[in-house]
Amino acid sequence: MTIAWPISVSTKRDRRLSEIRRVGYAVTEVVETRGVSSIAMRIRDADGNSFAAISVSTLSSRLEGERVQEVVTYIADAVATVVPALVGAGYRSDAAPDKPRRRLPGPTSRPPSRG
């Protein structure tokens, strides 16, 4: 009889992250809302560091089968459109602290001052 040891949470997480990096996007169920799923793709700066993401959320029933790949294509097109504009405007990730960067405005940050 072979005993299978339980897989640790960190091992599952690492496998999941490896798969997400391999395919370039993540599909997840939204924890806060039953029956809703999201697809997300990261946005990288010129050095390849992630600094933002684009995600689409919808009813899980609308993200079945080939529809996932169709939505991934739309998100990839959006990423390809915004990356040159953001990187050209000087947006960078926090992973490159030695280089000048602008932070993306968000719920806990203030927009860059204009003056």
N, CA, C and O atoms as CSV, one atom per row, in Angstrom:
chain,resi,resn,atom,element,x,y,z
A,1,MET,N,N,0.839,-1.176,0.000
A,1,MET,CA,C,0.000,0.000,0.000
A,1,MET,C,C,0.886,1.242,0.000
A,1,MET,O,O,1.781,1.378,0.835
A,2,THR,N,N,0.630,2.143,-0.942
A,2,THR,CA,C,1.388,3.383,-1.035
A,2,THR,C,C,0.640,4.481,-0.292
A,2,THR,O,O,-0.564,4.668,-0.468
A,3,ILE,N,N,1.381,5.198,0.540
A,3,ILE,CA,C,0.784,6.306,1.274
A,3,ILE,C,C,1.107,7.589,0.524
A,3,ILE,O,O,2.270,7.902,0.266
A,4,ALA,N,N,0.056,8.325,0.178
A,4,ALA,CA,C,0.231,9.612,-0.502
A,4,ALA,C,C,0.180,10.712,0.545
A,4,ALA,O,O,-0.827,10.888,1.231
A,5,TRP,N,N,1.256,11.434,0.657
A,5,TRP,CA,C,1.300,12.525,1.620
A,5,TRP,C,C,0.464,13.686,1.115
A,5,TRP,O,O,0.411,13.943,-0.088
A,6,PRO,N,N,-0.192,14.388,2.033
A,6,PRO,CA,C,-0.974,15.552,1.586
A,6,PRO,C,C,-0.065,16.624,0.997
A,6,PRO,O,O,1.060,16.835,1.450
A,7,ILE,N,N,-0.578,17.281,-0.010
A,7,ILE,CA,C,0.170,18.371,-0.637
A,7,ILE,C,C,-0.078,19.625,0.190
A,7,ILE,O,O,-1.221,19.957,0.501
A,8,SER,N,N,0.985,20.307,0.536
A,8,SER,CA,C,0.858,21.516,1.354
A,8,SER,C,C,0.203,22.643,0.561
A,8,SER,O,O,0.193,22.636,-0.670
A,9,VAL,N,N,-0.340,23.605,1.289
A,9,VAL,CA,C,-0.953,24.774,0.661
A,9,VAL,C,C,0.066,25.519,-0.187
A,9,VAL,O,O,-0.251,25.967,-1.289
A,10,SER,N,N,1.295,25.657,0.321
A,10,SER,CA,C,2.310,26.389,-0.448
A,10,SER,C,C,2.674,25.644,-1.734
A,10,SER,O,O,2.961,26.277,-2.750
A,11,THR,N,N,2.665,24.322,-1.704
A,11,THR,CA,C,2.950,23.552,-2.914
A,11,THR,C,C,1.840,23.751,-3.941
A,11,THR,O,O,2.117,23.925,-5.128
A,12,LYS,N,N,0.590,23.728,-3.492
A,12,LYS,CA,C,-0.534,23.973,-4.404
A,12,LYS,C,C,-0.444,25.375,-4.990
A,12,LYS,O,O,-0.644,25.575,-6.188
A,13,ARG,N,N,-0.140,26.346,-4.127
A,13,ARG,CA,C,-0.019,27.731,-4.581
A,13,ARG,C,C,1.093,27.854,-5.615
A,13,ARG,O,O,0.907,28.486,-6.655
A,14,ASP,N,N,2.248,27.254,-5.335
A,14,ASP,CA,C,3.379,27.339,-6.258
A,14,ASP,C,C,3.048,26.699,-7.607
A,14,ASP,O,O,3.427,27.220,-8.656
A,15,ARG,N,N,2.344,25.572,-7.575
A,15,ARG,CA,C,1.942,24.922,-8.829
A,15,ARG,C,C,0.978,25.801,-9.608
A,15,ARG,O,O,1.080,25.930,-10.828
A,16,ARG,N,N,0.038,26.404,-8.883
A,16,ARG,CA,C,-0.954,27.290,-9.519
A,16,ARG,C,C,-0.262,28.499,-10.148
A,16,ARG,O,O,-0.569,28.864,-11.282
A,17,LEU,N,N,0.667,29.120,-9.422
A,17,LEU,CA,C,1.387,30.278,-9.953
A,17,LEU,C,C,2.243,29.894,-11.153
A,17,LEU,O,O,2.343,30.663,-12.109
A,18,SER,N,N,2.853,28.730,-11.118
A,18,SER,CA,C,3.647,28.264,-12.268
A,18,SER,C,C,2.765,28.105,-13.497
A,18,SER,O,O,3.158,28.474,-14.604
A,19,GLU,N,N,1.573,27.556,-13.300
A,19,GLU,CA,C,0.642,27.377,-14.419
A,19,GLU,C,C,0.181,28.734,-14.955
A,19,GLU,O,O,0.100,28.923,-16.169
A,20,ILE,N,N,-0.119,29.673,-14.065
A,20,ILE,CA,C,-0.537,31.010,-14.489
A,20,ILE,C,C,0.573,31.683,-15.282
A,20,ILE,O,O,0.307,32.289,-16.320
A,21,ARG,N,N,1.802,31.589,-14.813
A,21,ARG,CA,C,2.935,32.177,-15.546
A,21,ARG,C,C,3.110,31.519,-16.904
A,21,ARG,O,O,3.418,32.192,-17.888
A,22,ARG,N,N,2.914,30.203,-16.962
A,22,ARG,CA,C,3.084,29.468,-18.217
A,22,ARG,C,C,2.064,29.904,-19.262
A,22,ARG,O,O,2.421,30.156,-20.413
A,23,VAL,N,N,0.783,29.994,-18.863
A,23,VAL,CA,C,-0.256,30.341,-19.836
A,23,VAL,C,C,-0.422,31.848,-20.006
A,23,VAL,O,O,-0.935,32.298,-21.030
A,24,GLY,N,N,0.009,32.640,-19.010
A,24,GLY,CA,C,-0.030,34.090,-19.128
A,24,GLY,C,C,-1.287,34.761,-18.598
A,24,GLY,O,O,-1.445,35.974,-18.740
A,25,TYR,N,N,-2.177,33.998,-17.995
A,25,TYR,CA,C,-3.393,34.573,-17.431
A,25,TYR,C,C,-3.914,33.673,-16.317
A,25,TYR,O,O,-3.496,32.523,-16.180
A,26,ALA,N,N,-4.835,34.218,-15.522
A,26,ALA,CA,C,-5.445,33.451,-14.435
A,26,ALA,C,C,-6.957,33.466,-14.586
A,26,ALA,O,O,-7.552,34.490,-14.920
A,27,VAL,N,N,-7.565,32.323,-14.337
A,27,VAL,CA,C,-9.016,32.218,-14.283
A,27,VAL,C,C,-9.361,31.826,-12.856
A,27,VAL,O,O,-8.886,30.806,-12.357
A,28,THR,N,N,-10.187,32.634,-12.196
A,28,THR,CA,C,-10.533,32.368,-10.802
A,28,THR,C,C,-12.020,32.566,-10.565
A,28,THR,O,O,-12.692,33.302,-11.288
A,29,GLU,N,N,-12.515,31.897,-9.541
A,29,GLU,CA,C,-13.874,32.150,-9.077
A,29,GLU,C,C,-13.800,33.304,-8.093
A,29,GLU,O,O,-12.925,33.330,-7.228
A,30,VAL,N,N,-14.706,34.250,-8.219
A,30,VAL,CA,C,-14.736,35.396,-7.317
A,30,VAL,C,C,-15.290,34.918,-5.980
A,30,VAL,O,O,-16.427,34.453,-5.899
A,31,VAL,N,N,-14.482,35.036,-4.939
A,31,VAL,CA,C,-14.857,34.520,-3.625
A,31,VAL,C,C,-16.056,35.268,-3.054
A,31,VAL,O,O,-16.938,34.664,-2.442
A,32,GLU,N,N,-16.084,36.564,-3.252
A,32,GLU,CA,C,-17.123,37.392,-2.630
A,32,GLU,C,C,-18.505,37.233,-3.265
A,32,GLU,O,O,-19.513,37.546,-2.631
A,33,THR,N,N,-18.562,36.754,-4.502
A,33,THR,CA,C,-19.837,36.662,-5.205
A,33,THR,C,C,-19.987,35.289,-5.855
A,33,THR,O,O,-19.260,34.940,-6.785
A,34,ARG,N,N,-20.924,34.538,-5.355
A,34,ARG,CA,C,-21.163,33.189,-5.872
A,34,ARG,C,C,-21.593,33.252,-7.340
A,34,ARG,O,O,-22.415,34.085,-7.724
A,35,GLY,N,N,-21.021,32.354,-8.156
A,35,GLY,CA,C,-21.405,32.263,-9.555
A,35,GLY,C,C,-20.734,33.262,-10.471
A,35,GLY,O,O,-21.150,33.433,-11.617
A,36,VAL,N,N,-19.680,33.934,-9.970
A,36,VAL,CA,C,-18.944,34.905,-10.786
A,36,VAL,C,C,-17.491,34.447,-10.897
A,36,VAL,O,O,-16.891,34.009,-9.916
A,37,SER,N,N,-16.942,34.553,-12.087
A,37,SER,CA,C,-15.540,34.207,-12.330
A,37,SER,C,C,-14.820,35.379,-12.987
A,37,SER,O,O,-15.447,36.262,-13.571
A,38,SER,N,N,-13.496,35.371,-12.881
A,38,SER,CA,C,-12.662,36.422,-13.472
A,38,SER,C,C,-11.530,35.811,-14.274
A,38,SER,O,O,-11.060,34.710,-13.988
A,39,ILE,N,N,-11.110,36.545,-15.275
A,39,ILE,CA,C,-9.901,36.224,-16.019
A,39,ILE,C,C,-9.026,37.470,-15.921
A,39,ILE,O,O,-9.495,38.582,-16.161
A,40,ALA,N,N,-7.754,37.282,-15.567
A,40,ALA,CA,C,-6.850,38.416,-15.403
A,40,ALA,C,C,-5.530,38.154,-16.118
A,40,ALA,O,O,-5.074,37.016,-16.228
A,41,MET,N,N,-4.934,39.236,-16.598
A,41,MET,CA,C,-3.632,39.179,-17.252
A,41,MET,C,C,-2.802,40.352,-16.749
A,41,MET,O,O,-3.298,41.473,-16.636
A,42,ARG,N,N,-1.543,40.086,-16.451
A,42,ARG,CA,C,-0.704,41.154,-15.904
A,42,ARG,C,C,-0.168,42.076,-16.984
A,42,ARG,O,O,-0.083,41.725,-18.161
A,43,ILE,N,N,0.189,43.271,-16.534
A,43,ILE,CA,C,0.825,44.266,-17.398
A,43,ILE,C,C,2.234,44.463,-16.862
A,43,ILE,O,O,2.428,44.676,-15.666
A,44,ARG,N,N,3.207,44.392,-17.748
A,44,ARG,CA,C,4.613,44.508,-17.344
A,44,ARG,C,C,5.216,45.812,-17.846
A,44,ARG,O,O,4.802,46.365,-18.865
A,45,ASP,N,N,6.223,46.289,-17.085
A,45,ASP,CA,C,6.943,47.476,-17.536
A,45,ASP,C,C,8.024,47.055,-18.527
A,45,ASP,O,O,8.120,45.880,-18.880
A,46,ALA,N,N,8.830,48.003,-18.973
A,46,ALA,CA,C,9.852,47.730,-19.982
A,46,ALA,C,C,10.879,46.705,-19.513
A,46,ALA,O,O,11.526,46.056,-20.336
A,47,ASP,N,N,11.035,46.552,-18.185
A,47,ASP,CA,C,11.982,45.581,-17.640
A,47,ASP,C,C,11.346,44.220,-17.386
A,47,ASP,O,O,12.009,43.303,-16.901
A,48,GLY,N,N,10.068,44.088,-17.711
A,48,GLY,CA,C,9.384,42.819,-17.514
A,48,GLY,C,C,8.768,42.636,-16.136
A,48,GLY,O,O,8.275,41.553,-15.821
A,49,ASN,N,N,8.787,43.677,-15.309
A,49,ASN,CA,C,8.200,43.597,-13.976
A,49,ASN,C,C,6.703,43.909,-14.037
A,49,ASN,O,O,6.288,44.846,-14.718
A,50,SER,N,N,5.909,43.133,-13.334
A,50,SER,CA,C,4.467,43.380,-13.287
A,50,SER,C,C,4.177,44.628,-12.478
A,50,SER,O,O,4.758,44.824,-11.411
A,51,PHE,N,N,3.271,45.487,-12.980
A,51,PHE,CA,C,2.902,46.670,-12.217
A,51,PHE,C,C,1.411,46.963,-12.282
A,51,PHE,O,O,0.946,47.902,-11.635
A,52,ALA,N,N,0.659,46.198,-13.035
A,52,ALA,CA,C,-0.788,46.383,-13.114
A,52,ALA,C,C,-1.382,45.125,-13.738
A,52,ALA,O,O,-0.656,44.211,-14.130
A,53,ALA,N,N,-2.687,45.089,-13.824
A,53,ALA,CA,C,-3.369,43.955,-14.455
A,53,ALA,C,C,-4.680,44.435,-15.043
A,53,ALA,O,O,-5.235,45.453,-14.629
A,54,ILE,N,N,-5.154,43.691,-16.002
A,54,ILE,CA,C,-6.494,43.899,-16.550
A,54,ILE,C,C,-7.267,42.625,-16.255
A,54,ILE,O,O,-6.776,41.520,-16.490
A,55,SER,N,N,-8.482,42.785,-15.738
A,55,SER,CA,C,-9.314,41.611,-15.478
A,55,SER,C,C,-10.725,41.850,-15.976
A,55,SER,O,O,-11.185,42.986,-16.086
A,56,VAL,N,N,-11.393,40.757,-16.270
A,56,VAL,CA,C,-12.784,40.774,-16.698
A,56,VAL,C,C,-13.522,39.785,-15.807
A,56,VAL,O,O,-13.096,38.642,-15.643
A,57,SER,N,N,-14.638,40.238,-15.232
A,57,SER,CA,C,-15.466,39.372,-14.402
A,57,SER,C,C,-16.845,39.242,-15.028
A,57,SER,O,O,-17.383,40.200,-15.584
A,58,THR,N,N,-17.404,38.054,-14.932
A,58,THR,CA,C,-18.735,37.806,-15.473
A,58,THR,C,C,-19.325,36.585,-14.797
A,58,THR,O,O,-18.676,35.958,-13.960
A,59,LEU,N,N,-20.537,36.252,-15.151
A,59,LEU,CA,C,-21.143,35.031,-14.627
A,59,LEU,C,C,-20.296,33.838,-15.057
A,59,LEU,O,O,-19.861,33.752,-16.206
A,60,SER,N,N,-20.072,32.937,-14.136
A,60,SER,CA,C,-19.238,31.764,-14.432
A,60,SER,C,C,-19.764,30.982,-15.631
A,60,SER,O,O,-18.982,30.423,-16.400
A,61,SER,N,N,-21.067,30.941,-15.792
A,61,SER,CA,C,-21.660,30.207,-16.917
A,61,SER,C,C,-21.280,30.801,-18.267
A,61,SER,O,O,-21.401,30.135,-19.295
A,62,ARG,N,N,-20.822,32.045,-18.269
A,62,ARG,CA,C,-20.399,32.689,-19.522
A,62,ARG,C,C,-18.925,32.473,-19.815
A,62,ARG,O,O,-18.435,32.900,-20.861
A,63,LEU,N,N,-18.213,31.822,-18.915
A,63,LEU,CA,C,-16.783,31.557,-19.113
A,63,LEU,C,C,-16.530,30.052,-19.176
A,63,LEU,O,O,-15.684,29.521,-18.457
A,64,GLU,N,N,-17.252,29.400,-20.018
A,64,GLU,CA,C,-17.080,27.956,-20.163
A,64,GLU,C,C,-16.518,27.638,-21.540
A,64,GLU,O,O,-16.777,28.342,-22.516
A,65,GLY,N,N,-15.743,26.561,-21.594
A,65,GLY,CA,C,-15.228,26.063,-22.866
A,65,GLY,C,C,-14.366,27.063,-23.614
A,65,GLY,O,O,-13.465,27.675,-23.041
A,66,GLU,N,N,-14.649,27.223,-24.902
A,66,GLU,CA,C,-13.849,28.084,-25.776
A,66,GLU,C,C,-13.975,29.567,-25.440
A,66,GLU,O,O,-13.150,30.375,-25.868
A,67,ARG,N,N,-14.997,29.923,-24.684
A,67,ARG,CA,C,-15.210,31.341,-24.329
A,67,ARG,C,C,-14.037,31.893,-23.529
A,67,ARG,O,O,-13.698,33.070,-23.662
A,68,VAL,N,N,-13.408,31.054,-22.694
A,68,VAL,CA,C,-12.254,31.508,-21.910
A,68,VAL,C,C,-11.165,32.010,-22.852
A,68,VAL,O,O,-10.625,33.099,-22.657
A,69,GLN,N,N,-10.844,31.228,-23.859
A,69,GLN,CA,C,-9.784,31.627,-24.794
A,69,GLN,C,C,-10.170,32.880,-25.571
A,69,GLN,O,O,-9.307,33.702,-25.879
A,70,GLU,N,N,-11.439,33.036,-25.889
A,70,GLU,CA,C,-11.905,34.225,-26.597
A,70,GLU,C,C,-11.705,35.473,-25.723
A,70,GLU,O,O,-11.222,36.498,-26.204
A,71,VAL,N,N,-12.076,35.382,-24.444
A,71,VAL,CA,C,-11.903,36.519,-23.531
A,71,VAL,C,C,-10.421,36.801,-23.307
A,71,VAL,O,O,-10.013,37.961,-23.245
A,72,VAL,N,N,-9.609,35.744,-23.185
A,72,VAL,CA,C,-8.162,35.926,-23.027
A,72,VAL,C,C,-7.603,36.704,-24.216
A,72,VAL,O,O,-6.743,37.566,-24.032
A,73,THR,N,N,-8.065,36.424,-25.408
A,73,THR,CA,C,-7.610,37.144,-26.603
A,73,THR,C,C,-7.975,38.627,-26.511
A,73,THR,O,O,-7.166,39.488,-26.857
A,74,TYR,N,N,-9.187,38.927,-26.046
A,74,TYR,CA,C,-9.587,40.327,-25.885
A,74,TYR,C,C,-8.719,41.036,-24.844
A,74,TYR,O,O,-8.298,42.174,-25.048
A,75,ILE,N,N,-8.459,40.357,-23.737
A,75,ILE,CA,C,-7.624,40.964,-22.689
A,75,ILE,C,C,-6.201,41.184,-23.209
A,75,ILE,O,O,-5.605,42.233,-22.965
A,76,ALA,N,N,-5.661,40.203,-23.920
A,76,ALA,CA,C,-4.306,40.331,-24.476
A,76,ALA,C,C,-4.233,41.523,-25.431
A,76,ALA,O,O,-3.238,42.247,-25.440
A,77,ASP,N,N,-5.275,41.729,-26.230
A,77,ASP,CA,C,-5.317,42.889,-27.127
A,77,ASP,C,C,-5.322,44.193,-26.327
A,77,ASP,O,O,-4.654,45.161,-26.691
A,78,ALA,N,N,-6.088,44.202,-25.228
A,78,ALA,CA,C,-6.133,45.401,-24.376
A,78,ALA,C,C,-4.776,45.669,-23.740
A,78,ALA,O,O,-4.331,46.815,-23.688
A,79,VAL,N,N,-4.118,44.621,-23.257
A,79,VAL,CA,C,-2.787,44.774,-22.663
A,79,VAL,C,C,-1.816,45.318,-23.704
A,79,VAL,O,O,-1.047,46.236,-23.418
A,80,ALA,N,N,-1.847,44.759,-24.906
A,80,ALA,CA,C,-0.939,45.207,-25.969
A,80,ALA,C,C,-1.193,46.666,-26.335
A,80,ALA,O,O,-0.280,47.364,-26.777
A,81,THR,N,N,-2.413,47.123,-26.155
A,81,THR,CA,C,-2.757,48.509,-26.460
A,81,THR,C,C,-2.281,49.469,-25.380
A,81,THR,O,O,-1.759,50.541,-25.687
A,82,VAL,N,N,-2.458,49.090,-24.110
A,82,VAL,CA,C,-2.142,50.033,-23.028
A,82,VAL,C,C,-0.671,50.024,-22.613
A,82,VAL,O,O,-0.177,51.035,-22.115
A,83,VAL,N,N,0.032,48.929,-22.800
A,83,VAL,CA,C,1.423,48.855,-22.343
A,83,VAL,C,C,2.292,49.952,-22.944
A,83,VAL,O,O,2.966,50.652,-22.187
A,84,PRO,N,N,2.316,50.140,-24.256
A,84,PRO,CA,C,3.183,51.201,-24.800
A,84,PRO,C,C,2.843,52.584,-24.233
A,84,PRO,O,O,3.741,53.385,-23.972
A,85,ALA,N,N,1.568,52.861,-24.047
A,85,ALA,CA,C,1.174,54.171,-23.519
A,85,ALA,C,C,1.610,54.324,-22.066
A,85,ALA,O,O,2.140,55.371,-21.694
A,86,LEU,N,N,1.400,53.311,-21.246
A,86,LEU,CA,C,1.772,53.403,-19.835
A,86,LEU,C,C,3.282,53.445,-19.644
A,86,LEU,O,O,3.793,54.271,-18.888
A,87,VAL,N,N,3.987,52.564,-20.320
A,87,VAL,CA,C,5.446,52.532,-20.178
A,87,VAL,C,C,6.039,53.820,-20.756
A,87,VAL,O,O,6.979,54.379,-20.191
A,88,GLY,N,N,5.500,54.282,-21.862
A,88,GLY,CA,C,5.975,55.534,-22.453
A,88,GLY,C,C,5.732,56.733,-21.553
A,88,GLY,O,O,6.480,57.710,-21.598
A,89,ALA,N,N,4.685,56.662,-20.735
A,89,ALA,CA,C,4.380,57.755,-19.811
A,89,ALA,C,C,5.188,57.652,-18.522
A,89,ALA,O,O,5.073,58.506,-17.643
A,90,GLY,N,N,6.006,56.604,-18.410
A,90,GLY,CA,C,6.885,56.485,-17.253
A,90,GLY,C,C,6.373,55.622,-16.125
A,90,GLY,O,O,6.981,55.591,-15.055
A,91,TYR,N,N,5.265,54.915,-16.332
A,91,TYR,CA,C,4.782,54.015,-15.282
A,91,TYR,C,C,5.709,52.828,-15.169
A,91,TYR,O,O,6.084,52.215,-16.169
A,92,ARG,N,N,6.078,52.509,-13.935
A,92,ARG,CA,C,6.999,51.394,-13.673
A,92,ARG,C,C,6.509,50.632,-12.458
A,92,ARG,O,O,5.673,51.122,-11.699
A,93,SER,N,N,7.027,49.451,-12.281
A,93,SER,CA,C,6.674,48.663,-11.100
A,93,SER,C,C,7.533,49.079,-9.915
A,93,SER,O,O,8.569,49.721,-10.091
A,94,ASP,N,N,7.114,48.721,-8.732
A,94,ASP,CA,C,7.912,48.967,-7.532
A,94,ASP,C,C,9.140,48.061,-7.480
A,94,ASP,O,O,10.005,48.234,-6.622
A,95,ALA,N,N,9.215,47.103,-8.391
A,95,ALA,CA,C,10.347,46.180,-8.403
A,95,ALA,C,C,11.611,46.841,-8.930
A,95,ALA,O,O,12.687,46.244,-8.886
A,96,ALA,N,N,11.496,48.060,-9.426
A,96,ALA,CA,C,12.672,48.767,-9.945
A,96,ALA,C,C,12.838,50.092,-9.205
A,96,ALA,O,O,12.706,51.151,-9.820
A,97,PRO,N,N,13.128,50.064,-7.888
A,97,PRO,CA,C,13.155,51.288,-7.093
A,97,PRO,C,C,14.287,52.239,-7.448
A,97,PRO,O,O,14.227,53.414,-7.085
A,98,ASP,N,N,15.311,51.773,-8.141
A,98,ASP,CA,C,16.432,52.643,-8.466
A,98,ASP,C,C,16.179,53.482,-9.721
A,98,ASP,O,O,17.011,54.308,-10.094
A,99,LYS,N,N,15.034,53.271,-10.369
A,99,LYS,CA,C,14.737,53.994,-11.596
A,99,LYS,C,C,13.511,54.874,-11.395
A,99,LYS,O,O,12.623,54.517,-10.621
A,100,PRO,N,N,13.441,56.018,-12.073
A,100,PRO,CA,C,12.270,56.890,-11.924
A,100,PRO,C,C,11.012,56.164,-12.378
A,100,PRO,O,O,11.025,55.424,-13.361
A,101,ARG,N,N,9.934,56.386,-11.651
A,101,ARG,CA,C,8.681,55.749,-12.018
A,101,ARG,C,C,7.510,56.587,-11.537
A,101,ARG,O,O,7.654,57.439,-10.660
A,102,ARG,N,N,6.362,56.336,-12.117
A,102,ARG,CA,C,5.119,56.956,-11.668
A,102,ARG,C,C,4.232,55.828,-11.174
A,102,ARG,O,O,4.210,54.743,-11.755
A,103,ARG,N,N,3.514,56.085,-10.119
A,103,ARG,CA,C,2.580,55.094,-9.578
A,103,ARG,C,C,1.242,55.261,-10.273
A,103,ARG,O,O,0.822,56.379,-10.570
A,104,LEU,N,N,0.578,54.148,-10.530
A,104,LEU,CA,C,-0.770,54.214,-11.075
A,104,LEU,C,C,-1.714,54.688,-9.987
A,104,LEU,O,O,-1.646,54.190,-8.863
A,105,PRO,N,N,-2.589,55.630,-10.282
A,105,PRO,CA,C,-3.560,56.053,-9.275
A,105,PRO,C,C,-4.473,54.878,-8.934
A,105,PRO,O,O,-4.839,54.098,-9.813
A,106,GLY,N,N,-4.831,54.756,-7.689
A,106,GLY,CA,C,-5.711,53.691,-7.254
A,106,GLY,C,C,-6.510,54.144,-6.068
A,106,GLY,O,O,-6.442,55.310,-5.679
A,107,PRO,N,N,-7.265,53.247,-5.488
A,107,PRO,CA,C,-8.121,53.645,-4.379
A,107,PRO,C,C,-7.372,54.187,-3.171
A,107,PRO,O,O,-7.924,54.973,-2.401
A,108,THR,N,N,-6.106,53.769,-2.996
A,108,THR,CA,C,-5.349,54.239,-1.839
A,108,THR,C,C,-4.222,55.176,-2.214
A,108,THR,O,O,-3.400,55.520,-1.365
A,109,SER,N,N,-4.167,55.593,-3.462
A,109,SER,CA,C,-3.107,56.515,-3.866
A,109,SER,C,C,-3.724,57.755,-4.498
A,109,SER,O,O,-4.861,57.731,-4.968
A,110,ARG,N,N,-2.972,58.815,-4.499
A,110,ARG,CA,C,-3.443,60.054,-5.109
A,110,ARG,C,C,-2.884,60.161,-6.519
A,110,ARG,O,O,-1.778,59.690,-6.784
A,111,PRO,N,N,-3.636,60.774,-7.423
A,111,PRO,CA,C,-3.119,60.968,-8.778
A,111,PRO,C,C,-1.882,61.860,-8.745
A,111,PRO,O,O,-1.746,62.689,-7.845
A,112,PRO,N,N,-0.975,61.702,-9.716
A,112,PRO,CA,C,0.200,62.564,-9.766
A,112,PRO,C,C,-0.213,64.030,-9.819
A,112,PRO,O,O,-1.184,64.387,-10.487
A,113,SER,N,N,0.527,64.869,-9.114
A,113,SER,CA,C,0.214,66.303,-9.112
A,113,SER,C,C,0.544,66.907,-10.469
A,113,SER,O,O,1.430,66.429,-11.178
A,114,ARG,N,N,-0.165,67.942,-10.812
A,114,ARG,CA,C,0.040,68.599,-12.121
A,114,ARG,C,C,0.572,69.996,-11.875
A,114,ARG,O,O,-0.169,70.972,-11.990
A,115,GLY,N,N,1.807,70.100,-11.548
A,115,GLY,CA,C,2.280,71.447,-11.332
A,115,GLY,C,C,3.702,71.584,-11.099
A,115,GLY,O,O,4.192,72.697,-10.906
